[in-house]
């Protein structure tokens, strides 16, 4: 059971999870591609150095803390995990696209600020998987998700960095320089479609109050 591949297979068999394992993998891969190319991209596109990149990553961390520390609980109570996941993935899809199309550095900050919902996707998906697992299998389920994230962290540099290298001969203002982020957007779009299909096929059972 500790084998990462068998544990992922077991994770996929959990009730009401199934294809969400693929969704989590695609979302995580898209995110790690962004992580792996952010500094290279902004340095080439906008001429950012360590100070500018450090500040931008600080803002990303701040946005994540605001969403997950202050807003996530309220959002989950208001619209539920599934709607948070869909809304956050739509937000992330637009953010990846606009990151790749940005022509000035300040635009990156505007995109980060308007993409708060995307920071709720990971915790919400993890919560859905956690609820689907038997209490005795909680550790295995969460460990499997960590294994999946580690696998995507290995794959991402082999996809994002070479793609950026392929377009690095273009002028800094050429829209094609954003190719790694467009790849992330495509992965996010695929994950979004799969998530919508999965949620439609596995609708939550409505709670019936006692005596109703």
Secondary structure, DSSP 4 states (H G I P E B T S, - for coil): --SHHHHHHHHHTSTTTTTHHHHHHHHHHHHHHHHHHHHHHHHHHH---HHHHHHHHHHHHHHHHHIIIIIHHHHHHHHHHHHHHHHHHHHHHHHHHHHHH--SHHHHHHHHHTTGGGGGHHHHHHHHHHHHS-GGGHHHHHHHHHHHHHHHHHHHHHHHHHHHHHHTTS-TT-GGGGHHHHHHHHHHHHHHHHHHHHHHHSPPPPP--TT-
